[in-house]
Amino acid sequence: MAKSVASSTTVVLLIALLLVASMEVPAVEGQRGCKQASKSMTTCTAHPECDKKCKGEKAKMGLCRADGPKGKKCWCYMC
């Protein structure tokens, strides 16, 4: 009887492990976070002005983001 319970428990745990492993979402190949190229010291008010400045620095895009109490700064990204 005890052997039957142990083997049943093992089978249930094995099935549960296989189900959990099959639910794992495969990562898209080449999917990585954007690498920050630089943070400009110039203040900004909108994304287009940063995008233009960053493309001049050979970055792919630029965003105008908050930089603490100092206001907004241009952030350049290589993605």
mmCIF file of the N, C-alpha and C atoms, coordinates in Angstrom:
data_MODEL
# 
_entry.id   MODEL 
# 
loop_
_atom_site.group_PDB 
_atom_site.id 
_atom_site.type_symbol 
_atom_site.label_atom_id 
_atom_site.label_alt_id 
_atom_site.label_comp_id 
_atom_site.label_asym_id 
_atom_site.label_entity_id 
_atom_site.label_seq_id 
_atom_site.pdbx_PDB_ins_code 
_atom_site.Cartn_x 
_atom_site.Cartn_y 
_atom_site.Cartn_z 
_atom_site.occupancy 
_atom_site.B_iso_or_equiv 
_atom_site.pdbx_formal_charge 
_atom_site.auth_seq_id 
_atom_site.auth_comp_id 
_atom_site.auth_asym_id 
_atom_site.auth_atom_id 
_atom_site.pdbx_PDB_model_num 
ATOM 1   N N  . MET A 1 1  ? 0.819  -1.197 0.000   1.00 0.00 ? 1  MET A N  1 
ATOM 2   C CA . MET A 1 1  ? 0.000  0.000  0.000   1.00 0.00 ? 1  MET A CA 1 
ATOM 3   C C  . MET A 1 1  ? 0.863  1.261  0.000   1.00 0.00 ? 1  MET A C  1 
ATOM 4   N N  . ALA A 1 2  ? 1.894  1.282  0.857   1.00 0.00 ? 2  ALA A N  1 
ATOM 5   C CA . ALA A 1 2  ? 2.766  2.450  0.937   1.00 0.00 ? 2  ALA A CA 1 
ATOM 6   C C  . ALA A 1 2  ? 3.531  2.655  -0.364  1.00 0.00 ? 2  ALA A C  1 
ATOM 7   N N  . LYS A 1 3  ? 3.908  1.553  -1.017  1.00 0.00 ? 3  LYS A N  1 
ATOM 8   C CA . LYS A 1 3  ? 4.630  1.647  -2.285  1.00 0.00 ? 3  LYS A CA 1 
ATOM 9   C C  . LYS A 1 3  ? 3.725  2.244  -3.363  1.00 0.00 ? 3  LYS A C  1 
ATOM 10  N N  . SER A 1 4  ? 2.457  1.908  -3.328  1.00 0.00 ? 4  SER A N  1 
ATOM 11  C CA . SER A 1 4  ? 1.490  2.425  -4.284  1.00 0.00 ? 4  SER A CA 1 
ATOM 12  C C  . SER A 1 4  ? 1.302  3.932  -4.111  1.00 0.00 ? 4  SER A C  1 
ATOM 13  N N  . VAL A 1 5  ? 1.239  4.406  -2.882  1.00 0.00 ? 5  VAL A N  1 
ATOM 14  C CA . VAL A 1 5  ? 1.080  5.837  -2.600  1.00 0.00 ? 5  VAL A CA 1 
ATOM 15  C C  . VAL A 1 5  ? 2.320  6.599  -3.041  1.00 0.00 ? 5  VAL A C  1 
ATOM 16  N N  . ALA A 1 6  ? 3.497  6.045  -2.780  1.00 0.00 ? 6  ALA A N  1 
ATOM 17  C CA . ALA A 1 6  ? 4.746  6.707  -3.159  1.00 0.00 ? 6  ALA A CA 1 
ATOM 18  C C  . ALA A 1 6  ? 4.870  6.812  -4.671  1.00 0.00 ? 6  ALA A C  1 
ATOM 19  N N  . SER A 1 7  ? 4.524  5.757  -5.393  1.00 0.00 ? 7  SER A N  1 
ATOM 20  C CA . SER A 1 7  ? 4.630  5.808  -6.851  1.00 0.00 ? 7  SER A CA 1 
ATOM 21  C C  . SER A 1 7  ? 3.576  6.743  -7.437  1.00 0.00 ? 7  SER A C  1 
ATOM 22  N N  . SER A 1 8  ? 2.391  6.796  -6.852  1.00 0.00 ? 8  SER A N  1 
ATOM 23  C CA . SER A 1 8  ? 1.350  7.720  -7.317  1.00 0.00 ? 8  SER A CA 1 
ATOM 24  C C  . SER A 1 8  ? 1.784  9.163  -7.105  1.00 0.00 ? 8  SER A C  1 
ATOM 25  N N  . THR A 1 9  ? 2.380  9.441  -5.962  1.00 0.00 ? 9  THR A N  1 
ATOM 26  C CA . THR A 1 9  ? 2.870  10.788 -5.668  1.00 0.00 ? 9  THR A CA 1 
ATOM 27  C C  . THR A 1 9  ? 3.960  11.183 -6.652  1.00 0.00 ? 9  THR A C  1 
ATOM 28  N N  . THR A 1 10 ? 4.853  10.256 -6.955  1.00 0.00 ? 10 THR A N  1 
ATOM 29  C CA . THR A 1 10 ? 5.932  10.525 -7.904  1.00 0.00 ? 10 THR A CA 1 
ATOM 30  C C  . THR A 1 10 ? 5.372  10.832 -9.285  1.00 0.00 ? 10 THR A C  1 
ATOM 31  N N  . VAL A 1 11 ? 4.394  10.077 -9.728  1.00 0.00 ? 11 VAL A N  1 
ATOM 32  C CA . VAL A 1 11 ? 3.777  10.295 -11.040 1.00 0.00 ? 11 VAL A CA 1 
ATOM 33  C C  . VAL A 1 11 ? 3.088  11.654 -11.082 1.00 0.00 ? 11 VAL A C  1 
ATOM 34  N N  . VAL A 1 12 ? 2.359  12.004 -10.045 1.00 0.00 ? 12 VAL A N  1 
ATOM 35  C CA . VAL A 1 12 ? 1.664  13.296 -9.994  1.00 0.00 ? 12 VAL A CA 1 
ATOM 36  C C  . VAL A 1 12 ? 2.670  14.444 -10.026 1.00 0.00 ? 12 VAL A C  1 
ATOM 37  N N  . LEU A 1 13 ? 3.748  14.334 -9.263  1.00 0.00 ? 13 LEU A N  1 
ATOM 38  C CA . LEU A 1 13 ? 4.773  15.384 -9.258  1.00 0.00 ? 13 LEU A CA 1 
ATOM 39  C C  . LEU A 1 13 ? 5.458  15.500 -10.613 1.00 0.00 ? 13 LEU A C  1 
ATOM 40  N N  . LEU A 1 14 ? 5.712  14.384 -11.270 1.00 0.00 ? 14 LEU A N  1 
ATOM 41  C CA . LEU A 1 14 ? 6.336  14.403 -12.593 1.00 0.00 ? 14 LEU A CA 1 
ATOM 42  C C  . LEU A 1 14 ? 5.428  15.084 -13.614 1.00 0.00 ? 14 LEU A C  1 
ATOM 43  N N  . ILE A 1 15 ? 4.152  14.767 -13.583 1.00 0.00 ? 15 ILE A N  1 
ATOM 44  C CA . ILE A 1 15 ? 3.195  15.401 -14.499 1.00 0.00 ? 15 ILE A CA 1 
ATOM 45  C C  . ILE A 1 15 ? 3.101  16.899 -14.222 1.00 0.00 ? 15 ILE A C  1 
ATOM 46  N N  . ALA A 1 16 ? 3.071  17.285 -12.958 1.00 0.00 ? 16 ALA A N  1 
ATOM 47  C CA . ALA A 1 16 ? 3.012  18.706 -12.600 1.00 0.00 ? 16 ALA A CA 1 
ATOM 48  C C  . ALA A 1 16 ? 4.255  19.440 -13.096 1.00 0.00 ? 16 ALA A C  1 
ATOM 49  N N  . LEU A 1 17 ? 5.411  18.814 -12.948 1.00 0.00 ? 17 LEU A N  1 
ATOM 50  C CA . LEU A 1 17 ? 6.653  19.425 -13.420 1.00 0.00 ? 17 LEU A CA 1 
ATOM 51  C C  . LEU A 1 17 ? 6.634  19.609 -14.932 1.00 0.00 ? 17 LEU A C  1 
ATOM 52  N N  . LEU A 1 18 ? 6.162  18.608 -15.657 1.00 0.00 ? 18 LEU A N  1 
ATOM 53  C CA . LEU A 1 18 ? 6.080  18.713 -17.115 1.00 0.00 ? 18 LEU A CA 1 
ATOM 54  C C  . LEU A 1 18 ? 5.103  19.801 -17.548 1.00 0.00 ? 18 LEU A C  1 
ATOM 55  N N  . LEU A 1 19 ? 3.989  19.935 -16.850 1.00 0.00 ? 19 LEU A N  1 
ATOM 56  C CA . LEU A 1 19 ? 3.026  20.989 -17.181 1.00 0.00 ? 19 LEU A CA 1 
ATOM 57  C C  . LEU A 1 19 ? 3.614  22.378 -16.951 1.00 0.00 ? 19 LEU A C  1 
ATOM 58  N N  . VAL A 1 20 ? 4.293  22.556 -15.848 1.00 0.00 ? 20 VAL A N  1 
ATOM 59  C CA . VAL A 1 20 ? 4.907  23.855 -15.547 1.00 0.00 ? 20 VAL A CA 1 
ATOM 60  C C  . VAL A 1 20 ? 5.983  24.173 -16.576 1.00 0.00 ? 20 VAL A C  1 
ATOM 61  N N  . ALA A 1 21 ? 6.790  23.187 -16.937 1.00 0.00 ? 21 ALA A N  1 
ATOM 62  C CA . ALA A 1 21 ? 7.855  23.406 -17.917 1.00 0.00 ? 21 ALA A CA 1 
ATOM 63  C C  . ALA A 1 21 ? 7.287  23.741 -19.290 1.00 0.00 ? 21 ALA A C  1 
ATOM 64  N N  . SER A 1 22 ? 6.147  23.162 -19.648 1.00 0.00 ? 22 SER A N  1 
ATOM 65  C CA . SER A 1 22 ? 5.563  23.433 -20.961 1.00 0.00 ? 22 SER A CA 1 
ATOM 66  C C  . SER A 1 22 ? 4.910  24.810 -21.025 1.00 0.00 ? 22 SER A C  1 
ATOM 67  N N  . MET A 1 23 ? 4.582  25.399 -19.880 1.00 0.00 ? 23 MET A N  1 
ATOM 68  C CA . MET A 1 23 ? 3.957  26.722 -19.861 1.00 0.00 ? 23 MET A CA 1 
ATOM 69  C C  . MET A 1 23 ? 4.964  27.853 -19.970 1.00 0.00 ? 23 MET A C  1 
ATOM 70  N N  . GLU A 1 24 ? 6.230  27.549 -19.887 1.00 0.00 ? 24 GLU A N  1 
ATOM 71  C CA . GLU A 1 24 ? 7.243  28.589 -19.960 1.00 0.00 ? 24 GLU A CA 1 
ATOM 72  C C  . GLU A 1 24 ? 7.201  29.238 -21.334 1.00 0.00 ? 24 GLU A C  1 
ATOM 73  N N  . VAL A 1 25 ? 7.152  30.551 -21.368 1.00 0.00 ? 25 VAL A N  1 
ATOM 74  C CA . VAL A 1 25 ? 7.077  31.289 -22.621 1.00 0.00 ? 25 VAL A CA 1 
ATOM 75  C C  . VAL A 1 25 ? 8.480  31.399 -23.205 1.00 0.00 ? 25 VAL A C  1 
ATOM 76  N N  . PRO A 1 26 ? 8.668  30.951 -24.438 1.00 0.00 ? 26 PRO A N  1 
ATOM 77  C CA . PRO A 1 26 ? 10.000 31.063 -25.036 1.00 0.00 ? 26 PRO A CA 1 
ATOM 78  C C  . PRO A 1 26 ? 10.340 32.521 -25.336 1.00 0.00 ? 26 PRO A C  1 
ATOM 79  N N  . ALA A 1 27 ? 11.570 32.882 -25.110 1.00 0.00 ? 27 ALA A N  1 
ATOM 80  C CA . ALA A 1 27 ? 12.018 34.255 -25.370 1.00 0.00 ? 27 ALA A CA 1 
ATOM 81  C C  . ALA A 1 27 ? 12.202 34.449 -26.865 1.00 0.00 ? 27 ALA A C  1 
ATOM 82  N N  . VAL A 1 28 ? 11.844 35.612 -27.347 1.00 0.00 ? 28 VAL A N  1 
ATOM 83  C CA . VAL A 1 28 ? 12.038 35.937 -28.750 1.00 0.00 ? 28 VAL A CA 1 
ATOM 84  C C  . VAL A 1 28 ? 13.521 36.133 -28.982 1.00 0.00 ? 28 VAL A C  1 
ATOM 85  N N  . GLU A 1 29 ? 14.021 35.530 -30.038 1.00 0.00 ? 29 GLU A N  1 
ATOM 86  C CA . GLU A 1 29 ? 15.448 35.613 -30.303 1.00 0.00 ? 29 GLU A CA 1 
ATOM 87  C C  . GLU A 1 29 ? 15.848 37.057 -30.586 1.00 0.00 ? 29 GLU A C  1 
ATOM 88  N N  . GLY A 1 30 ? 16.905 37.497 -29.984 1.00 0.00 ? 30 GLY A N  1 
ATOM 89  C CA . GLY A 1 30 ? 17.403 38.846 -30.189 1.00 0.00 ? 30 GLY A CA 1 
ATOM 90  C C  . GLY A 1 30 ? 16.693 39.898 -29.353 1.00 0.00 ? 30 GLY A C  1 
ATOM 91  N N  . GLN A 1 31 ? 15.793 39.505 -28.513 1.00 0.00 ? 31 GLN A N  1 
ATOM 92  C CA . GLN A 1 31 ? 15.063 40.473 -27.695 1.00 0.00 ? 31 GLN A CA 1 
ATOM 93  C C  . GLN A 1 31 ? 15.906 40.843 -26.482 1.00 0.00 ? 31 GLN A C  1 
ATOM 94  N N  . ARG A 1 32 ? 16.364 42.051 -26.460 1.00 0.00 ? 32 ARG A N  1 
ATOM 95  C CA . ARG A 1 32 ? 17.158 42.549 -25.339 1.00 0.00 ? 32 ARG A CA 1 
ATOM 96  C C  . ARG A 1 32 ? 16.660 43.935 -24.999 1.00 0.00 ? 32 ARG A C  1 
ATOM 97  N N  . GLY A 1 33 ? 17.025 44.401 -23.855 1.00 0.00 ? 33 GLY A N  1 
ATOM 98  C CA . GLY A 1 33 ? 16.667 45.755 -23.479 1.00 0.00 ? 33 GLY A CA 1 
ATOM 99  C C  . GLY A 1 33 ? 17.464 46.749 -24.308 1.00 0.00 ? 33 GLY A C  1 
ATOM 100 N N  . CYS A 1 34 ? 16.932 47.916 -24.479 1.00 0.00 ? 34 CYS A N  1 
ATOM 101 C CA . CYS A 1 34 ? 17.628 48.955 -25.221 1.00 0.00 ? 34 CYS A CA 1 
ATOM 102 C C  . CYS A 1 34 ? 18.870 49.398 -24.467 1.00 0.00 ? 34 CYS A C  1 
ATOM 103 N N  . LYS A 1 35 ? 19.972 49.495 -25.151 1.00 0.00 ? 35 LYS A N  1 
ATOM 104 C CA . LYS A 1 35 ? 21.197 49.979 -24.532 1.00 0.00 ? 35 LYS A CA 1 
ATOM 105 C C  . LYS A 1 35 ? 21.191 51.506 -24.591 1.00 0.00 ? 35 LYS A C  1 
ATOM 106 N N  . GLN A 1 36 ? 21.409 52.119 -23.449 1.00 0.00 ? 36 GLN A N  1 
ATOM 107 C CA . GLN A 1 36 ? 21.446 53.575 -23.411 1.00 0.00 ? 36 GLN A CA 1 
ATOM 108 C C  . GLN A 1 36 ? 22.779 54.039 -23.970 1.00 0.00 ? 36 GLN A C  1 
ATOM 109 N N  . ALA A 1 37 ? 22.735 54.882 -24.983 1.00 0.00 ? 37 ALA A N  1 
ATOM 110 C CA . ALA A 1 37 ? 23.957 55.396 -25.588 1.00 0.00 ? 37 ALA A CA 1 
ATOM 111 C C  . ALA A 1 37 ? 24.532 56.532 -24.759 1.00 0.00 ? 37 ALA A C  1 
ATOM 112 N N  . SER A 1 38 ? 23.683 57.469 -24.379 1.00 0.00 ? 38 SER A N  1 
ATOM 113 C CA . SER A 1 38 ? 24.163 58.609 -23.600 1.00 0.00 ? 38 SER A CA 1 
ATOM 114 C C  . SER A 1 38 ? 22.991 59.340 -22.966 1.00 0.00 ? 38 SER A C  1 
ATOM 115 N N  . LYS A 1 39 ? 23.320 60.177 -22.020 1.00 0.00 ? 39 LYS A N  1 
ATOM 116 C CA . LYS A 1 39 ? 22.319 61.073 -21.441 1.00 0.00 ? 39 LYS A CA 1 
ATOM 117 C C  . LYS A 1 39 ? 22.855 62.477 -21.664 1.00 0.00 ? 39 LYS A C  1 
ATOM 118 N N  . SER A 1 40 ? 22.156 63.210 -22.468 1.00 0.00 ? 40 SER A N  1 
ATOM 119 C CA . SER A 1 40 ? 22.583 64.563 -22.777 1.00 0.00 ? 40 SER A CA 1 
ATOM 120 C C  . SER A 1 40 ? 22.368 65.466 -21.568 1.00 0.00 ? 40 SER A C  1 
ATOM 121 N N  . MET A 1 41 ? 23.190 66.436 -21.410 1.00 0.00 ? 41 MET A N  1 
ATOM 122 C CA . MET A 1 41 ? 23.039 67.386 -20.310 1.00 0.00 ? 41 MET A CA 1 
ATOM 123 C C  . MET A 1 41 ? 22.089 68.521 -20.675 1.00 0.00 ? 41 MET A C  1 
ATOM 124 N N  . THR A 1 42 ? 21.603 68.510 -21.922 1.00 0.00 ? 42 THR A N  1 
ATOM 125 C CA . THR A 1 42 ? 20.686 69.570 -22.334 1.00 0.00 ? 42 THR A CA 1 
ATOM 126 C C  . THR A 1 42 ? 19.274 69.263 -21.856 1.00 0.00 ? 42 THR A C  1 
ATOM 127 N N  . THR A 1 43 ? 18.566 70.290 -21.457 1.00 0.00 ? 43 THR A N  1 
ATOM 128 C CA . THR A 1 43 ? 17.178 70.118 -21.040 1.00 0.00 ? 43 THR A CA 1 
ATOM 129 C C  . THR A 1 43 ? 16.303 70.023 -22.283 1.00 0.00 ? 43 THR A C  1 
ATOM 130 N N  . CYS A 1 44 ? 15.133 69.456 -22.123 1.00 0.00 ? 44 CYS A N  1 
ATOM 131 C CA . CYS A 1 44 ? 14.235 69.296 -23.262 1.00 0.00 ? 44 CYS A CA 1 
ATOM 132 C C  . CYS A 1 44 ? 12.798 69.458 -22.795 1.00 0.00 ? 44 CYS A C  1 
ATOM 133 N N  . THR A 1 45 ? 11.907 69.593 -23.760 1.00 0.00 ? 45 THR A N  1 
ATOM 134 C CA . THR A 1 45 ? 10.488 69.693 -23.447 1.00 0.00 ? 45 THR A CA 1 
ATOM 135 C C  . THR A 1 45 ? 9.671  68.640 -24.182 1.00 0.00 ? 45 THR A C  1 
ATOM 136 N N  . ALA A 1 46 ? 10.212 68.070 -25.279 1.00 0.00 ? 46 ALA A N  1 
ATOM 137 C CA . ALA A 1 46 ? 9.460  67.092 -26.071 1.00 0.00 ? 46 ALA A CA 1 
ATOM 138 C C  . ALA A 1 46 ? 10.400 66.061 -26.698 1.00 0.00 ? 46 ALA A C  1 
ATOM 139 N N  . HIS A 1 47 ? 9.844  64.904 -27.043 1.00 0.00 ? 47 HIS A N  1 
ATOM 140 C CA . HIS A 1 47 ? 10.626 63.820 -27.630 1.00 0.00 ? 47 HIS A CA 1 
ATOM 141 C C  . HIS A 1 47 ? 11.251 64.170 -28.988 1.00 0.00 ? 47 HIS A C  1 
ATOM 142 N N  . PRO A 1 48 ? 10.541 64.867 -29.893 1.00 0.00 ? 48 PRO A N  1 
ATOM 143 C CA . PRO A 1 48 ? 11.123 65.115 -31.221 1.00 0.00 ? 48 PRO A CA 1 
ATOM 144 C C  . PRO A 1 48 ? 12.460 65.862 -31.193 1.00 0.00 ? 48 PRO A C  1 
ATOM 145 N N  . GLU A 1 49 ? 12.606 66.832 -30.301 1.00 0.00 ? 49 GLU A N  1 
ATOM 146 C CA . GLU A 1 49 ? 13.882 67.555 -30.249 1.00 0.00 ? 49 GLU A CA 1 
ATOM 147 C C  . GLU A 1 49 ? 15.014 66.638 -29.788 1.00 0.00 ? 49 GLU A C  1 
ATOM 148 N N  . CYS A 1 50 ? 14.729 65.727 -28.863 1.00 0.00 ? 50 CYS A N  1 
ATOM 149 C CA . CYS A 1 50 ? 15.746 64.772 -28.406 1.00 0.00 ? 50 CYS A CA 1 
ATOM 150 C C  . CYS A 1 50 ? 16.055 63.760 -29.493 1.00 0.00 ? 50 CYS A C  1 
ATOM 151 N N  . ASP A 1 51 ? 15.026 63.315 -30.189 1.00 0.00 ? 51 ASP A N  1 
ATOM 152 C CA . ASP A 1 51 ? 15.211 62.342 -31.255 1.00 0.00 ? 51 ASP A CA 1 
ATOM 153 C C  . ASP A 1 51 ? 16.153 62.905 -32.315 1.00 0.00 ? 51 ASP A C  1 
ATOM 154 N N  . LYS A 1 52 ? 15.960 64.164 -32.673 1.00 0.00 ? 52 LYS A N  1 
ATOM 155 C CA . LYS A 1 52 ? 16.809 64.813 -33.677 1.00 0.00 ? 52 LYS A CA 1 
ATOM 156 C C  . LYS A 1 52 ? 18.247 64.926 -33.174 1.00 0.00 ? 52 LYS A C  1 
ATOM 157 N N  . LYS A 1 53 ? 18.426 65.332 -31.924 1.00 0.00 ? 53 LYS A N  1 
ATOM 158 C CA . LYS A 1 53 ? 19.761 65.486 -31.359 1.00 0.00 ? 53 LYS A CA 1 
ATOM 159 C C  . LYS A 1 53 ? 20.474 64.143 -31.268 1.00 0.00 ? 53 LYS A C  1 
ATOM 160 N N  . CYS A 1 54 ? 19.757 63.109 -30.823 1.00 0.00 ? 54 CYS A N  1 
ATOM 161 C CA . CYS A 1 54 ? 20.368 61.792 -30.642 1.00 0.00 ? 54 CYS A CA 1 
ATOM 162 C C  . CYS A 1 54 ? 20.732 61.144 -31.974 1.00 0.00 ? 54 CYS A C  1 
ATOM 163 N N  . LYS A 1 55 ? 19.916 61.347 -32.984 1.00 0.00 ? 55 LYS A N  1 
ATOM 164 C CA . LYS A 1 55 ? 20.254 60.794 -34.298 1.00 0.00 ? 55 LYS A CA 1 
ATOM 165 C C  . LYS A 1 55 ? 21.511 61.451 -34.840 1.00 0.00 ? 55 LYS A C  1 
ATOM 166 N N  . GLY A 1 56 ? 21.772 62.693 -34.449 1.00 0.00 ? 56 GLY A N  1 
ATOM 167 C CA . GLY A 1 56 ? 23.021 63.356 -34.805 1.00 0.00 ? 56 GLY A CA 1 
ATOM 168 C C  . GLY A 1 56 ? 24.216 62.725 -34.109 1.00 0.00 ? 56 GLY A C  1 
ATOM 169 N N  . GLU A 1 57 ? 23.967 62.058 -32.975 1.00 0.00 ? 57 GLU A N  1 
ATOM 170 C CA . GLU A 1 57 ? 25.018 61.351 -32.240 1.00 0.00 ? 57 GLU A CA 1 
ATOM 171 C C  . GLU A 1 57 ? 25.083 59.877 -32.638 1.00 0.00 ? 57 GLU A C  1 
ATOM 172 N N  . LYS A 1 58 ? 24.427 59.514 -33.744 1.00 0.00 ? 58 LYS A N  1 
ATOM 173 C CA . LYS A 1 58 ? 24.393 58.153 -34.277 1.00 0.00 ? 58 LYS A CA 1 
ATOM 174 C C  . LYS A 1 58 ? 23.609 57.168 -33.403 1.00 0.00 ? 58 LYS A C  1 
ATOM 175 N N  . ALA A 1 59 ? 22.716 57.663 -32.578 1.00 0.00 ? 59 ALA A N  1 
ATOM 176 C CA . ALA A 1 59 ? 21.824 56.799 -31.803 1.00 0.00 ? 59 ALA A CA 1 
ATOM 177 C C  . ALA A 1 59 ? 20.573 56.551 -32.640 1.00 0.00 ? 59 ALA A C  1 
ATOM 178 N N  . LYS A 1 60 ? 19.829 55.513 -32.317 1.00 0.00 ? 60 LYS A N  1 
ATOM 179 C CA . LYS A 1 60 ? 18.625 55.182 -33.084 1.00 0.00 ? 60 LYS A CA 1 
ATOM 180 C C  . LYS A 1 60 ? 17.438 56.059 -32.702 1.00 0.00 ? 60 LYS A C  1 
ATOM 181 N N  . MET A 1 61 ? 17.369 56.449 -31.428 1.00 0.00 ? 61 MET A N  1 
ATOM 182 C CA . MET A 1 61 ? 16.232 57.255 -30.985 1.00 0.00 ? 61 MET A CA 1 
ATOM 183 C C  . MET A 1 61 ? 16.580 58.049 -29.741 1.00 0.00 ? 61 MET A C  1 
ATOM 184 N N  . GLY A 1 62 ? 15.802 59.060 -29.478 1.00 0.00 ? 62 GLY A N  1 
ATOM 185 C CA . GLY A 1 62 ? 15.994 59.861 -28.280 1.00 0.00 ? 62 GLY A CA 1 
ATOM 186 C C  . GLY A 1 62 ? 14.672 60.144 -27.605 1.00 0.00 ? 62 GLY A C  1 
ATOM 187 N N  . LEU A 1 63 ? 14.690 60.155 -26.280 1.00 0.00 ? 63 LEU A N  1 
ATOM 188 C CA . LEU A 1 63 ? 13.483 60.427 -25.507 1.00 0.00 ? 63 LEU A CA 1 
ATOM 189 C C  . LEU A 1 63 ? 13.755 61.519 -24.486 1.00 0.00 ? 63 LEU A C  1 
ATOM 190 N N  . CYS A 1 64 ? 12.775 62.362 -24.274 1.00 0.00 ? 64 CYS A N  1 
ATOM 191 C CA . CYS A 1 64 ? 12.851 63.408 -23.264 1.00 0.00 ? 64 CYS A CA 1 
ATOM 192 C C  . CYS A 1 64 ? 12.256 62.828 -21.990 1.00 0.00 ? 64 CYS A C  1 
ATOM 193 N N  . ARG A 1 65 ? 13.122 62.575 -20.991 1.00 0.00 ? 65 ARG A N  1 
ATOM 194 C CA . ARG A 1 65 ? 12.677 61.908 -19.767 1.00 0.00 ? 65 ARG A CA 1 
ATOM 195 C C  . ARG A 1 65 ? 13.015 62.733 -18.537 1.00 0.00 ? 65 ARG A C  1 
ATOM 196 N N  . ALA A 1 66 ? 12.222 62.525 -17.492 1.00 0.00 ? 66 ALA A N  1 
ATOM 197 C CA . ALA A 1 66 ? 12.453 63.223 -16.227 1.00 0.00 ? 66 ALA A CA 1 
ATOM 198 C C  . ALA A 1 66 ? 13.786 62.804 -15.634 1.00 0.00 ? 66 ALA A C  1 
ATOM 199 N N  . ASP A 1 67 ? 14.494 63.772 -15.068 1.00 0.00 ? 67 ASP A N  1 
ATOM 200 C CA . ASP A 1 67 ? 15.793 63.505 -14.447 1.00 0.00 ? 67 ASP A CA 1 
ATOM 201 C C  . ASP A 1 67 ? 15.778 64.060 -13.027 1.00 0.00 ? 67 ASP A C  1 
ATOM 202 N N  . GLY A 1 68 ? 14.852 63.546 -12.231 1.00 0.00 ? 68 GLY A N  1 
ATOM 203 C CA . GLY A 1 68 ? 14.739 64.001 -10.851 1.00 0.00 ? 68 GLY A CA 1 
ATOM 204 C C  . GLY A 1 68 ? 14.243 65.435 -10.780 1.00 0.00 ? 68 GLY A C  1 
ATOM 205 N N  . PRO A 1 69 ? 14.662 66.166 -9.757  1.00 0.00 ? 69 PRO A N  1 
ATOM 206 C CA . PRO A 1 69 ? 14.193 67.542 -9.590  1.00 0.00 ? 69 PRO A CA 1 
ATOM 207 C C  . PRO A 1 69 ? 14.840 68.513 -10.580 1.00 0.00 ? 69 PRO A C  1 
ATOM 208 N N  . LYS A 1 70 ? 15.790 68.042 -11.356 1.00 0.00 ? 70 LYS A N  1 
ATOM 209 C CA . LYS A 1 70 ? 16.510 68.909 -12.298 1.00 0.00 ? 70 LYS A CA 1 
ATOM 210 C C  . LYS A 1 70 ? 15.714 69.213 -13.559 1.00 0.00 ? 70 LYS A C  1 
ATOM 211 N N  . GLY A 1 71 ? 14.576 68.565 -13.748 1.00 0.00 ? 71 GLY A N  1 
ATOM 212 C CA . GLY A 1 71 ? 13.791 68.767 -14.955 1.00 0.00 ? 71 GLY A CA 1 
ATOM 213 C C  . GLY A 1 71 ? 13.936 67.587 -15.897 1.00 0.00 ? 71 GLY A C  1 
ATOM 214 N N  . LYS A 1 72 ? 13.769 67.837 -17.191 1.00 0.00 ? 72 LYS A N  1 
ATOM 215 C CA . LYS A 1 72 ? 13.843 66.775 -18.189 1.00 0.00 ? 72 LYS A CA 1 
ATOM 216 C C  . LYS A 1 72 ? 15.144 66.871 -18.972 1.00 0.00 ? 72 LYS A C  1 
ATOM 217 N N  . LYS A 1 73 ? 15.695 65.704 -19.312 1.00 0.00 ? 73 LYS A N  1 
ATOM 218 C CA . LYS A 1 73 ? 16.933 65.618 -20.094 1.00 0.00 ? 73 LYS A CA 1 
ATOM 219 C C  . LYS A 1 73 ? 16.710 64.670 -21.266 1.00 0.00 ? 73 LYS A C  1 
ATOM 220 N N  . CYS A 1 74 ? 17.523 64.817 -22.295 1.00 0.00 ? 74 CYS A N  1 
ATOM 221 C CA . CYS A 1 74 ? 17.476 63.914 -23.442 1.00 0.00 ? 74 CYS A CA 1 
ATOM 222 C C  . CYS A 1 74 ? 18.224 62.625 -23.117 1.00 0.00 ? 74 CYS A C  1 
ATOM 223 N N  . TRP A 1 75 ? 17.602 61.488 -23.387 1.00 0.00 ? 75 TRP A N  1 
ATOM 224 C CA . TRP A 1 75 ? 18.221 60.178 -23.224 1.00 0.00 ? 75 TRP A CA 1 
ATOM 225 C C  . TRP A 1 75 ? 18.291 59.540 -24.610 1.00 0.00 ? 75 TRP A C  1 
ATOM 226 N N  . CYS A 1 76 ? 19.476 59.134 -25.033 1.00 0.00 ? 76 CYS A N  1 
ATOM 227 C CA . CYS A 1 76 ? 19.671 58.527 -26.352 1.00 0.00 ? 76 CYS A CA 1 
ATOM 228 C C  . CYS A 1 76 ? 19.802 57.010 -26.218 1.00 0.00 ? 76 CYS A C  1 
ATOM 229 N N  . TYR A 1 77 ? 19.192 56.278 -27.145 1.00 0.00 ? 77 TYR A N  1 
ATOM 230 C CA . TYR A 1 77 ? 19.189 54.811 -27.103 1.00 0.00 ? 77 TYR A CA 1 
ATOM 231 C C  . TYR A 1 77 ? 19.660 54.217 -28.424 1.00 0.00 ? 77 TYR A C  1 
ATOM 232 N N  . MET A 1 78 ? 20.362 53.086 -28.330 1.00 0.00 ? 78 MET A N  1 
ATOM 233 C CA . MET A 1 78 ? 20.891 52.379 -29.498 1.00 0.00 ? 78 MET A CA 1 
ATOM 234 C C  . MET A 1 78 ? 20.063 51.118 -29.768 1.00 0.00 ? 78 MET A C  1 
ATOM 235 N N  . CYS A 1 79 ? 18.783 51.251 -30.065 1.00 0.00 ? 79 CYS A N  1 
ATOM 236 C CA . CYS A 1 79 ? 17.981 50.042 -30.339 1.00 0.00 ? 79 CYS A CA 1 
ATOM 237 C C  . CYS A 1 79 ? 17.144 50.219 -31.585 1.00 0.00 ? 79 CYS A C  1 
# 
